[in-house]
């Protein structure tokens, strides 16, 4: 399955997608942003989410990063 397909699947079924899957995809796309500050910011945010133990809180934090998935689909 292509990265684009996986992102669309996440966006279509965010609640049914694990935070681990969302973070995995975010980590795959973070280096494709043209601005290094954006990539570094996303790296820091995903690392903080990995450190959270509560799945509900992880999902809440992942939801705030949905715009990055949208930007990827729009061609960065």
PyMOL Python script that loads the backbone (N, CA, C, O; Angstrom):
from pymol import cmd

cmd.read_pdbstr("""\
ATOM      1  N   UNK A   1       0.850  -1.176   0.000  1.00  0.00           N
ATOM      2  CA  UNK A   1       0.000   0.000   0.000  1.00  0.00           C
ATOM      3  C   UNK A   1       0.893   1.235   0.000  1.00  0.00           C
ATOM      4  O   UNK A   1       1.849   1.313   0.772  1.00  0.00           O
ATOM      5  N   UNK A   2       0.588   2.188  -0.853  1.00  0.00           N
ATOM      6  CA  UNK A   2       1.398   3.394  -0.950  1.00  0.00           C
ATOM      7  C   UNK A   2       1.224   4.271   0.290  1.00  0.00           C
ATOM      8  O   UNK A   2       0.250   4.146   1.033  1.00  0.00           O
ATOM      9  N   UNK A   3       2.182   5.145   0.484  1.00  0.00           N
ATOM     10  CA  UNK A   3       2.134   6.066   1.615  1.00  0.00           C
ATOM     11  C   UNK A   3       0.898   6.953   1.514  1.00  0.00           C
ATOM     12  O   UNK A   3       0.229   7.211   2.515  1.00  0.00           O
ATOM     13  N   UNK A   4       0.601   7.412   0.316  1.00  0.00           N
ATOM     14  CA  UNK A   4      -0.586   8.239   0.106  1.00  0.00           C
ATOM     15  C   UNK A   4      -1.859   7.486   0.491  1.00  0.00           C
ATOM     16  O   UNK A   4      -2.746   8.055   1.127  1.00  0.00           O
ATOM     17  N   UNK A   5      -1.952   6.233   0.114  1.00  0.00           N
ATOM     18  CA  UNK A   5      -3.123   5.418   0.459  1.00  0.00           C
ATOM     19  C   UNK A   5      -3.249   5.234   1.964  1.00  0.00           C
ATOM     20  O   UNK A   5      -4.348   5.283   2.518  1.00  0.00           O
ATOM     21  N   UNK A   6      -2.110   5.023   2.619  1.00  0.00           N
ATOM     22  CA  UNK A   6      -2.127   4.853   4.067  1.00  0.00           C
ATOM     23  C   UNK A   6      -2.582   6.128   4.768  1.00  0.00           C
ATOM     24  O   UNK A   6      -3.320   6.066   5.751  1.00  0.00           O
ATOM     25  N   UNK A   7      -2.151   7.278   4.271  1.00  0.00           N
ATOM     26  CA  UNK A   7      -2.554   8.552   4.862  1.00  0.00           C
ATOM     27  C   UNK A   7      -4.048   8.766   4.668  1.00  0.00           C
ATOM     28  O   UNK A   7      -4.742   9.183   5.595  1.00  0.00           O
ATOM     29  N   UNK A   8      -4.541   8.486   3.477  1.00  0.00           N
ATOM     30  CA  UNK A   8      -5.982   8.630   3.226  1.00  0.00           C
ATOM     31  C   UNK A   8      -6.784   7.707   4.140  1.00  0.00           C
ATOM     32  O   UNK A   8      -7.844   8.083   4.640  1.00  0.00           O
ATOM     33  N   UNK A   9      -6.275   6.512   4.350  1.00  0.00           N
ATOM     34  CA  UNK A   9      -6.949   5.560   5.243  1.00  0.00           C
ATOM     35  C   UNK A   9      -7.000   6.105   6.676  1.00  0.00           C
ATOM     36  O   UNK A   9      -8.022   5.988   7.353  1.00  0.00           O
ATOM     37  N   UNK A  10      -5.910   6.691   7.125  1.00  0.00           N
ATOM     38  CA  UNK A  10      -5.862   7.280   8.470  1.00  0.00           C
ATOM     39  C   UNK A  10      -6.868   8.419   8.573  1.00  0.00           C
ATOM     40  O   UNK A  10      -7.617   8.510   9.546  1.00  0.00           O
ATOM     41  N   UNK A  11      -6.881   9.284   7.567  1.00  0.00           N
ATOM     42  CA  UNK A  11      -7.788  10.432   7.605  1.00  0.00           C
ATOM     43  C   UNK A  11      -9.247   9.991   7.535  1.00  0.00           C
ATOM     44  O   UNK A  11     -10.115  10.613   8.148  1.00  0.00           O
ATOM     45  N   UNK A  12      -9.518   8.933   6.799  1.00  0.00           N
ATOM     46  CA  UNK A  12     -10.888   8.435   6.685  1.00  0.00           C
ATOM     47  C   UNK A  12     -11.358   7.708   7.942  1.00  0.00           C
ATOM     48  O   UNK A  12     -12.553   7.673   8.234  1.00  0.00           O
ATOM     49  N   UNK A  13     -10.419   7.130   8.679  1.00  0.00           N
ATOM     50  CA  UNK A  13     -10.783   6.352   9.862  1.00  0.00           C
ATOM     51  C   UNK A  13      -9.816   6.659  11.009  1.00  0.00           C
ATOM     52  O   UNK A  13      -9.163   5.766  11.548  1.00  0.00           O
ATOM     53  N   UNK A  14      -9.745   7.929  11.362  1.00  0.00           N
ATOM     54  CA  UNK A  14      -8.796   8.338  12.402  1.00  0.00           C
ATOM     55  C   UNK A  14      -9.038   7.607  13.713  1.00  0.00           C
ATOM     56  O   UNK A  14      -8.091   7.115  14.327  1.00  0.00           O
ATOM     57  N   UNK A  15     -10.285   7.528  14.151  1.00  0.00           N
ATOM     58  CA  UNK A  15     -10.588   6.901  15.442  1.00  0.00           C
ATOM     59  C   UNK A  15     -10.242   5.414  15.462  1.00  0.00           C
ATOM     60  O   UNK A  15      -9.908   4.866  16.512  1.00  0.00           O
ATOM     61  N   UNK A  16     -10.322   4.765  14.308  1.00  0.00           N
ATOM     62  CA  UNK A  16     -10.037   3.336  14.233  1.00  0.00           C
ATOM     63  C   UNK A  16      -8.577   3.008  13.972  1.00  0.00           C
ATOM     64  O   UNK A  16      -8.210   1.837  13.873  1.00  0.00           O
ATOM     65  N   UNK A  17      -7.746   4.031  13.859  1.00  0.00           N
ATOM     66  CA  UNK A  17      -6.325   3.840  13.583  1.00  0.00           C
ATOM     67  C   UNK A  17      -5.530   4.000  14.874  1.00  0.00           C
ATOM     68  O   UNK A  17      -5.771   4.925  15.650  1.00  0.00           O
ATOM     69  N   UNK A  18      -4.594   3.105  15.096  1.00  0.00           N
ATOM     70  CA  UNK A  18      -3.787   3.185  16.317  1.00  0.00           C
ATOM     71  C   UNK A  18      -2.840   4.371  16.254  1.00  0.00           C
ATOM     72  O   UNK A  18      -2.440   4.810  15.175  1.00  0.00           O
ATOM     73  N   UNK A  19      -2.491   4.876  17.414  1.00  0.00           N
ATOM     74  CA  UNK A  19      -1.551   5.995  17.469  1.00  0.00           C
ATOM     75  C   UNK A  19      -0.193   5.569  16.918  1.00  0.00           C
ATOM     76  O   UNK A  19       0.520   6.380  16.326  1.00  0.00           O
ATOM     77  N   UNK A  20       0.163   4.308  17.109  1.00  0.00           N
ATOM     78  CA  UNK A  20       1.443   3.805  16.607  1.00  0.00           C
ATOM     79  C   UNK A  20       1.500   3.906  15.081  1.00  0.00           C
ATOM     80  O   UNK A  20       2.529   4.287  14.523  1.00  0.00           O
ATOM     81  N   UNK A  21       0.407   3.570  14.414  1.00  0.00           N
ATOM     82  CA  UNK A  21       0.345   3.648  12.956  1.00  0.00           C
ATOM     83  C   UNK A  21       0.443   5.099  12.502  1.00  0.00           C
ATOM     84  O   UNK A  21       1.154   5.403  11.544  1.00  0.00           O
ATOM     85  N   UNK A  22      -0.258   5.984  13.174  1.00  0.00           N
ATOM     86  CA  UNK A  22      -0.221   7.403  12.831  1.00  0.00           C
ATOM     87  C   UNK A  22       1.198   7.945  12.995  1.00  0.00           C
ATOM     88  O   UNK A  22       1.700   8.649  12.119  1.00  0.00           O
ATOM     89  N   UNK A  23       1.835   7.622  14.102  1.00  0.00           N
ATOM     90  CA  UNK A  23       3.200   8.087  14.354  1.00  0.00           C
ATOM     91  C   UNK A  23       4.177   7.509  13.336  1.00  0.00           C
ATOM     92  O   UNK A  23       5.104   8.192  12.902  1.00  0.00           O
ATOM     93  N   UNK A  24       3.970   6.263  12.959  1.00  0.00           N
ATOM     94  CA  UNK A  24       4.821   5.632  11.952  1.00  0.00           C
ATOM     95  C   UNK A  24       4.759   6.411  10.630  1.00  0.00           C
ATOM     96  O   UNK A  24       5.789   6.676  10.011  1.00  0.00           O
ATOM     97  N   UNK A  25       3.563   6.768  10.215  1.00  0.00           N
ATOM     98  CA  UNK A  25       3.386   7.516   8.965  1.00  0.00           C
ATOM     99  C   UNK A  25       3.983   8.917   9.092  1.00  0.00           C
ATOM    100  O   UNK A  25       4.645   9.392   8.169  1.00  0.00           O
ATOM    101  N   UNK A  26       3.757   9.574  10.215  1.00  0.00           N
ATOM    102  CA  UNK A  26       4.332  10.908  10.421  1.00  0.00           C
ATOM    103  C   UNK A  26       5.850  10.865  10.357  1.00  0.00           C
ATOM    104  O   UNK A  26       6.479  11.771   9.812  1.00  0.00           O
ATOM    105  N   UNK A  27       6.439   9.814  10.913  1.00  0.00           N
ATOM    106  CA  UNK A  27       7.891   9.678  10.864  1.00  0.00           C
ATOM    107  C   UNK A  27       8.383   9.442   9.437  1.00  0.00           C
ATOM    108  O   UNK A  27       9.493   9.844   9.090  1.00  0.00           O
ATOM    109  N   UNK A  28       7.578   8.802   8.621  1.00  0.00           N
ATOM    110  CA  UNK A  28       7.967   8.571   7.232  1.00  0.00           C
ATOM    111  C   UNK A  28       7.914   9.851   6.400  1.00  0.00           C
ATOM    112  O   UNK A  28       8.699  10.015   5.467  1.00  0.00           O
ATOM    113  N   UNK A  29       7.006  10.747   6.728  1.00  0.00           N
ATOM    114  CA  UNK A  29       6.858  11.960   5.911  1.00  0.00           C
ATOM    115  C   UNK A  29       7.637  13.156   6.435  1.00  0.00           C
ATOM    116  O   UNK A  29       7.800  14.133   5.704  1.00  0.00           O
ATOM    117  N   UNK A  30       8.118  13.120   7.658  1.00  0.00           N
ATOM    118  CA  UNK A  30       8.718  14.316   8.270  1.00  0.00           C
ATOM    119  C   UNK A  30       9.928  14.846   7.504  1.00  0.00           C
ATOM    120  O   UNK A  30      10.180  16.051   7.518  1.00  0.00           O
ATOM    121  N   UNK A  31      10.668  13.983   6.847  1.00  0.00           N
ATOM    122  CA  UNK A  31      11.864  14.426   6.128  1.00  0.00           C
ATOM    123  C   UNK A  31      11.534  15.009   4.755  1.00  0.00           C
ATOM    124  O   UNK A  31      12.414  15.536   4.075  1.00  0.00           O
ATOM    125  N   UNK A  32      10.284  14.917   4.354  1.00  0.00           N
ATOM    126  CA  UNK A  32       9.900  15.406   3.035  1.00  0.00           C
ATOM    127  C   UNK A  32       9.417  16.861   3.051  1.00  0.00           C
ATOM    128  O   UNK A  32       9.146  17.440   1.999  1.00  0.00           O
ATOM    129  N   UNK A  33       9.314  17.437   4.230  1.00  0.00           N
ATOM    130  CA  UNK A  33       8.925  18.836   4.311  1.00  0.00           C
ATOM    131  C   UNK A  33      10.105  19.705   3.875  1.00  0.00           C
ATOM    132  O   UNK A  33      11.254  19.415   4.209  1.00  0.00           O
ATOM    133  N   UNK A  34       9.817  20.759   3.136  1.00  0.00           N
ATOM    134  CA  UNK A  34      10.856  21.616   2.575  1.00  0.00           C
ATOM    135  C   UNK A  34      11.558  22.451   3.640  1.00  0.00           C
ATOM    136  O   UNK A  34      12.719  22.825   3.473  1.00  0.00           O
ATOM    137  N   UNK A  35      10.868  22.737   4.714  1.00  0.00           N
ATOM    138  CA  UNK A  35      11.408  23.573   5.778  1.00  0.00           C
ATOM    139  C   UNK A  35      11.965  22.680   6.885  1.00  0.00           C
ATOM    140  O   UNK A  35      11.239  21.863   7.452  1.00  0.00           O
ATOM    141  N   UNK A  36      13.248  22.837   7.189  1.00  0.00           N
ATOM    142  CA  UNK A  36      13.873  22.022   8.235  1.00  0.00           C
ATOM    143  C   UNK A  36      13.239  22.243   9.600  1.00  0.00           C
ATOM    144  O   UNK A  36      13.138  21.310  10.397  1.00  0.00           O
ATOM    145  N   UNK A  37      12.808  23.479   9.877  1.00  0.00           N
ATOM    146  CA  UNK A  37      12.165  23.753  11.160  1.00  0.00           C
ATOM    147  C   UNK A  37      10.893  22.934  11.311  1.00  0.00           C
ATOM    148  O   UNK A  37      10.589  22.445  12.399  1.00  0.00           O
ATOM    149  N   UNK A  38      10.150  22.784  10.224  1.00  0.00           N
ATOM    150  CA  UNK A  38       8.924  21.989  10.258  1.00  0.00           C
ATOM    151  C   UNK A  38       9.257  20.534  10.553  1.00  0.00           C
ATOM    152  O   UNK A  38       8.595  19.899  11.374  1.00  0.00           O
ATOM    153  N   UNK A  39      10.270  20.006   9.896  1.00  0.00           N
ATOM    154  CA  UNK A  39      10.689  18.619  10.116  1.00  0.00           C
ATOM    155  C   UNK A  39      11.145  18.400  11.554  1.00  0.00           C
ATOM    156  O   UNK A  39      10.793  17.403  12.184  1.00  0.00           O
ATOM    157  N   UNK A  40      11.931  19.342  12.063  1.00  0.00           N
ATOM    158  CA  UNK A  40      12.424  19.233  13.436  1.00  0.00           C
ATOM    159  C   UNK A  40      11.280  19.333  14.445  1.00  0.00           C
ATOM    160  O   UNK A  40      11.248  18.599  15.433  1.00  0.00           O
ATOM    161  N   UNK A  41      10.354  20.239  14.191  1.00  0.00           N
ATOM    162  CA  UNK A  41       9.196  20.382  15.079  1.00  0.00           C
ATOM    163  C   UNK A  41       8.396  19.087  15.115  1.00  0.00           C
ATOM    164  O   UNK A  41       8.021  18.606  16.184  1.00  0.00           O
ATOM    165  N   UNK A  42       8.137  18.527  13.937  1.00  0.00           N
ATOM    166  CA  UNK A  42       7.372  17.281  13.857  1.00  0.00           C
ATOM    167  C   UNK A  42       8.116  16.142  14.552  1.00  0.00           C
ATOM    168  O   UNK A  42       7.490  15.309  15.207  1.00  0.00           O
ATOM    169  N   UNK A  43       9.423  16.096  14.421  1.00  0.00           N
ATOM    170  CA  UNK A  43      10.229  15.079  15.106  1.00  0.00           C
ATOM    171  C   UNK A  43      10.058  15.203  16.626  1.00  0.00           C
ATOM    172  O   UNK A  43       9.846  14.207  17.317  1.00  0.00           O
ATOM    173  N   UNK A  44      10.151  16.420  17.127  1.00  0.00           N
ATOM    174  CA  UNK A  44       9.991  16.637  18.566  1.00  0.00           C
ATOM    175  C   UNK A  44       8.607  16.261  19.063  1.00  0.00           C
ATOM    176  O   UNK A  44       8.467  15.642  20.118  1.00  0.00           O
ATOM    177  N   UNK A  45       7.581  16.636  18.303  1.00  0.00           N
ATOM    178  CA  UNK A  45       6.209  16.310  18.706  1.00  0.00           C
ATOM    179  C   UNK A  45       5.970  14.803  18.705  1.00  0.00           C
ATOM    180  O   UNK A  45       5.368  14.273  19.638  1.00  0.00           O
ATOM    181  N   UNK A  46       6.431  14.115  17.675  1.00  0.00           N
ATOM    182  CA  UNK A  46       6.199  12.670  17.620  1.00  0.00           C
ATOM    183  C   UNK A  46       6.959  11.958  18.741  1.00  0.00           C
ATOM    184  O   UNK A  46       6.457  10.991  19.314  1.00  0.00           O
ATOM    185  N   UNK A  47       8.160  12.429  19.052  1.00  0.00           N
ATOM    186  CA  UNK A  47       8.920  11.805  20.130  1.00  0.00           C
ATOM    187  C   UNK A  47       8.210  11.963  21.465  1.00  0.00           C
ATOM    188  O   UNK A  47       8.183  11.027  22.265  1.00  0.00           O
ATOM    189  N   UNK A  48       7.638  13.125  21.716  1.00  0.00           N
ATOM    190  CA  UNK A  48       6.897  13.346  22.961  1.00  0.00           C
ATOM    191  C   UNK A  48       5.667  12.443  23.025  1.00  0.00           C
ATOM    192  O   UNK A  48       5.312  11.951  24.096  1.00  0.00           O
ATOM    193  N   UNK A  49       5.024  12.228  21.894  1.00  0.00           N
ATOM    194  CA  UNK A  49       3.841  11.360  21.873  1.00  0.00           C
ATOM    195  C   UNK A  49       4.246   9.910  22.127  1.00  0.00           C
ATOM    196  O   UNK A  49       3.541   9.188  22.831  1.00  0.00           O
ATOM    197  N   UNK A  50       5.373   9.477  21.561  1.00  0.00           N
ATOM    198  CA  UNK A  50       5.856   8.120  21.829  1.00  0.00           C
ATOM    199  C   UNK A  50       6.057   7.890  23.325  1.00  0.00           C
ATOM    200  O   UNK A  50       5.848   6.782  23.820  1.00  0.00           O
ATOM    201  N   UNK A  51       6.460   8.928  24.037  1.00  0.00           N
ATOM    202  CA  UNK A  51       6.745   8.804  25.467  1.00  0.00           C
ATOM    203  C   UNK A  51       5.488   8.732  26.341  1.00  0.00           C
ATOM    204  O   UNK A  51       5.572   8.364  27.513  1.00  0.00           O
ATOM    205  N   UNK A  52       4.341   9.073  25.789  1.00  0.00           N
ATOM    206  CA  UNK A  52       3.082   9.023  26.543  1.00  0.00           C
ATOM    207  C   UNK A  52       2.630   7.575  26.657  1.00  0.00           C
ATOM    208  O   UNK A  52       2.714   6.821  25.687  1.00  0.00           O
ATOM    209  N   UNK A  53       2.155   7.181  27.824  1.00  0.00           N
ATOM    210  CA  UNK A  53       1.733   5.792  28.019  1.00  0.00           C
ATOM    211  C   UNK A  53       0.237   5.577  27.806  1.00  0.00           C
ATOM    212  O   UNK A  53      -0.184   4.461  27.499  1.00  0.00           O
ATOM    213  N   UNK A  54      -0.562   6.610  27.960  1.00  0.00           N
ATOM    214  CA  UNK A  54      -2.011   6.499  27.826  1.00  0.00           C
ATOM    215  C   UNK A  54      -2.429   6.626  26.353  1.00  0.00           C
ATOM    216  O   UNK A  54      -2.185   7.658  25.726  1.00  0.00           O
ATOM    217  N   UNK A  55      -3.052   5.585  25.807  1.00  0.00           N
ATOM    218  CA  UNK A  55      -3.441   5.575  24.393  1.00  0.00           C
ATOM    219  C   UNK A  55      -4.405   6.705  24.053  1.00  0.00           C
ATOM    220  O   UNK A  55      -4.289   7.304  22.984  1.00  0.00           O
ATOM    221  N   UNK A  56      -5.344   7.010  24.926  1.00  0.00           N
ATOM    222  CA  UNK A  56      -6.300   8.090  24.665  1.00  0.00           C
ATOM    223  C   UNK A  56      -5.580   9.429  24.533  1.00  0.00           C
ATOM    224  O   UNK A  56      -5.922  10.236  23.668  1.00  0.00           O
ATOM    225  N   UNK A  57      -4.601   9.664  25.373  1.00  0.00           N
ATOM    226  CA  UNK A  57      -3.827  10.909  25.303  1.00  0.00           C
ATOM    227  C   UNK A  57      -2.968  10.932  24.039  1.00  0.00           C
ATOM    228  O   UNK A  57      -2.816  11.980  23.410  1.00  0.00           O
ATOM    229  N   UNK A  58      -2.410   9.786  23.667  1.00  0.00           N
ATOM    230  CA  UNK A  58      -1.632   9.706  22.431  1.00  0.00           C
ATOM    231  C   UNK A  58      -2.492  10.090  21.229  1.00  0.00           C
ATOM    232  O   UNK A  58      -2.060  10.855  20.367  1.00  0.00           O
ATOM    233  N   UNK A  59      -3.708   9.554  21.179  1.00  0.00           N
ATOM    234  CA  UNK A  59      -4.611   9.850  20.068  1.00  0.00           C
ATOM    235  C   UNK A  59      -4.962  11.336  20.042  1.00  0.00           C
ATOM    236  O   UNK A  59      -5.031  11.946  18.975  1.00  0.00           O
ATOM    237  N   UNK A  60      -5.179  11.905  21.206  1.00  0.00           N
ATOM    238  CA  UNK A  60      -5.493  13.330  21.305  1.00  0.00           C
ATOM    239  C   UNK A  60      -4.340  14.162  20.733  1.00  0.00           C
ATOM    240  O   UNK A  60      -4.564  15.113  19.984  1.00  0.00           O
ATOM    241  N   UNK A  61      -3.132  13.801  21.087  1.00  0.00           N
ATOM    242  CA  UNK A  61      -1.956  14.521  20.598  1.00  0.00           C
ATOM    243  C   UNK A  61      -1.752  14.288  19.094  1.00  0.00           C
ATOM    244  O   UNK A  61      -1.355  15.203  18.372  1.00  0.00           O
ATOM    245  N   UNK A  62      -2.023  13.078  18.629  1.00  0.00           N
ATOM    246  CA  UNK A  62      -1.900  12.770  17.198  1.00  0.00           C
ATOM    247  C   UNK A  62      -2.907  13.572  16.380  1.00  0.00           C
ATOM    248  O   UNK A  62      -2.618  13.989  15.258  1.00  0.00           O
ATOM    249  N   UNK A  63      -4.075  13.779  16.944  1.00  0.00           N
ATOM    250  CA  UNK A  63      -5.115  14.523  16.233  1.00  0.00           C
ATOM    251  C   UNK A  63      -4.642  15.935  15.893  1.00  0.00           C
ATOM    252  O   UNK A  63      -5.010  16.487  14.857  1.00  0.00           O
ATOM    253  N   UNK A  64      -3.837  16.504  16.757  1.00  0.00           N
ATOM    254  CA  UNK A  64      -3.315  17.850  16.521  1.00  0.00           C
ATOM    255  C   UNK A  64      -2.322  17.879  15.355  1.00  0.00           C
ATOM    256  O   UNK A  64      -2.001  18.951  14.841  1.00  0.00           O
ATOM    257  N   UNK A  65      -1.840  16.713  14.941  1.00  0.00           N
ATOM    258  CA  UNK A  65      -0.854  16.645  13.859  1.00  0.00           C
ATOM    259  C   UNK A  65      -1.476  16.273  12.512  1.00  0.00           C
ATOM    260  O   UNK A  65      -0.756  16.087  11.531  1.00  0.00           O
ATOM    261  N   UNK A  66      -2.782  16.165  12.457  1.00  0.00           N
ATOM    262  CA  UNK A  66      -3.474  15.836  11.206  1.00  0.00           C
ATOM    263  C   UNK A  66      -3.125  16.800  10.072  1.00  0.00           C
ATOM    264  O   UNK A  66      -3.007  16.352   8.931  1.00  0.00           O
ATOM    265  N   UNK A  67      -2.953  18.101  10.324  1.00  0.00           N
ATOM    266  CA  UNK A  67      -2.594  18.999   9.208  1.00  0.00           C
ATOM    267  C   UNK A  67      -1.346  18.568   8.440  1.00  0.00           C
ATOM    268  O   UNK A  67      -1.239  18.832   7.243  1.00  0.00           O
ATOM    269  N   UNK A  68      -0.408  17.912   9.108  1.00  0.00           N
ATOM    270  CA  UNK A  68       0.793  17.443   8.415  1.00  0.00           C
ATOM    271  C   UNK A  68       0.451  16.362   7.396  1.00  0.00           C
ATOM    272  O   UNK A  68       1.059  16.296   6.328  1.00  0.00           O
ATOM    273  N   UNK A  69      -0.502  15.531   7.719  1.00  0.00           N
ATOM    274  CA  UNK A  69      -0.951  14.506   6.777  1.00  0.00           C
ATOM    275  C   UNK A  69      -1.653  15.164   5.591  1.00  0.00           C
ATOM    276  O   UNK A  69      -1.448  14.767   4.444  1.00  0.00           O
ATOM    277  N   UNK A  70      -2.471  16.157   5.868  1.00  0.00           N
ATOM    278  CA  UNK A  70      -3.148  16.902   4.803  1.00  0.00           C
ATOM    279  C   UNK A  70      -2.135  17.586   3.891  1.00  0.00           C
ATOM    280  O   UNK A  70      -2.265  17.537   2.668  1.00  0.00           O
ATOM    281  N   UNK A  71      -1.132  18.221   4.480  1.00  0.00           N
ATOM    282  CA  UNK A  71      -0.113  18.907   3.693  1.00  0.00           C
ATOM    283  C   UNK A  71       0.620  17.930   2.781  1.00  0.00           C
ATOM    284  O   UNK A  71       0.925  18.244   1.631  1.00  0.00           O
ATOM    285  N   UNK A  72       0.895  16.752   3.309  1.00  0.00           N
ATOM    286  CA  UNK A  72       1.574  15.749   2.471  1.00  0.00           C
ATOM    287  C   UNK A  72       0.731  15.422   1.249  1.00  0.00           C
ATOM    288  O   UNK A  72       1.246  15.360   0.133  1.00  0.00           O
ATOM    289  N   UNK A  73      -0.549  15.214   1.455  1.00  0.00           N
ATOM    290  CA  UNK A  73      -1.443  14.869   0.346  1.00  0.00           C
ATOM    291  C   UNK A  73      -1.560  16.012  -0.657  1.00  0.00           C
ATOM    292  O   UNK A  73      -1.790  15.774  -1.843  1.00  0.00           O
ATOM    293  N   UNK A  74      -1.406  17.236  -0.197  1.00  0.00           N
ATOM    294  CA  UNK A  74      -1.513  18.397  -1.076  1.00  0.00           C
ATOM    295  C   UNK A  74      -0.209  18.673  -1.818  1.00  0.00           C
ATOM    296  O   UNK A  74      -0.122  19.613  -2.609  1.00  0.00           O
ATOM    297  N   UNK A  75       0.784  17.862  -1.562  1.00  0.00           N
ATOM    298  CA  UNK A  75       2.057  18.023  -2.274  1.00  0.00           C
ATOM    299  C   UNK A  75       3.088  18.857  -1.548  1.00  0.00           C
ATOM    300  O   UNK A  75       4.020  19.374  -2.163  1.00  0.00           O
ATOM    301  N   UNK A  76       2.926  18.992  -0.238  1.00  0.00           N
ATOM    302  CA  UNK A  76       3.861  19.745   0.590  1.00  0.00           C
ATOM    303  C   UNK A  76       4.042  21.107  -0.017  1.00  0.00           C
ATOM    304  O   UNK A  76       4.793  21.925   0.514  1.00  0.00           O
TER     305      UNK A  76
END
""", "prot")
cmd.dss("prot")
cmd.show_as("cartoon", "prot")
cmd.util.cbc("prot")
cmd.orient("prot")
